Amino acid sequence: MKPYLVALGIGLLVGALYSLLGTRSPAPPAIALLGLLGMLLGEQAVPLARQALKGQEVIAFWKANCAARVTGVPPTTDDPS
């Protein structure tokens, strides 16, 4: 039940933001797609920031853990077997 309430709360916040910006809801397709891209990138920003704060390699972490979620393309392996 909690994920549903969180989704509803976030939806209310985004709806209020749309209203403040004067954007119709549902948003025009280009705006909606950019919003979805922003959500995907924002979801990965926290793990990347944690890696950077730990002083660990961010590029390798992005390739191993984030890139497939954002692009939809599974990571490739160098091992052909």
N, C-alpha and C positions, 0 to 999 in steps of 0.2 A: 504494500500500500504506500510505503514511503516514496518510492520512485515516482509514483503517479502524482503525489502531492508536490514533490519537488518540480516535476515537469509543469504542473499547473502554475505554480508560483513563478517559475522562470518565464512561462508564457505570458503571465500577467505583466511582469516587468517589461518584457519585450513589446507587448502590446501598448503599454503606456509610453515607452520610448518612441514607438512608431507614431503614436498620436502627437507627441511633442515635436517630432520632426516633420509632421504633416504628410507622412507616407500612408497610403491606403493599405488596408489589410483585407484580403491577402495581397501581399506585395506583388508588383509586376515581376515577371519571371527573372529578369536580369538581377533585380535587387534581391529576390529570394535566393537565387543561386549564389550570389556573393555573400549573403548572410550565412548560408550553409557552409561555404568555404571558410568563412571567419570562425564558425563554430568548430569545424574540424581542426583548424590551426590553433585556436584558443585552447582546445582540449589537450593539445600536445605541448602547449607553452609551459604548463606547470612542470611536467616531468623534465623537460629540457632545462628549465630554470634550476631545478633541483640538481641536475647533473652539473651545470655550470657552477653553482654555489659550492658543490663538493670538490670542484677543481678537476672533474673528470672530463674525458673526451666527449664533446657534444655531437660532433659529426658522426662518429661511429654509433653513438646511441640513437641518433635520428635515423640512420640507415637501418639499424637492427630493430628498432621498436616503434618508430613513428611513421616512416615513409609509406609503408604498406597501408596503414590506416587512412592516410590522407589521399594517396593516389589510387588506392584499390589494387595496385600491382604488388604481388607478393615479392619479398626480397629474393634475390638470386644468391646462390652459393657458388663459391669458387671450386668446390669439390664436385667433379663430374660423377662420382659414384653414388 
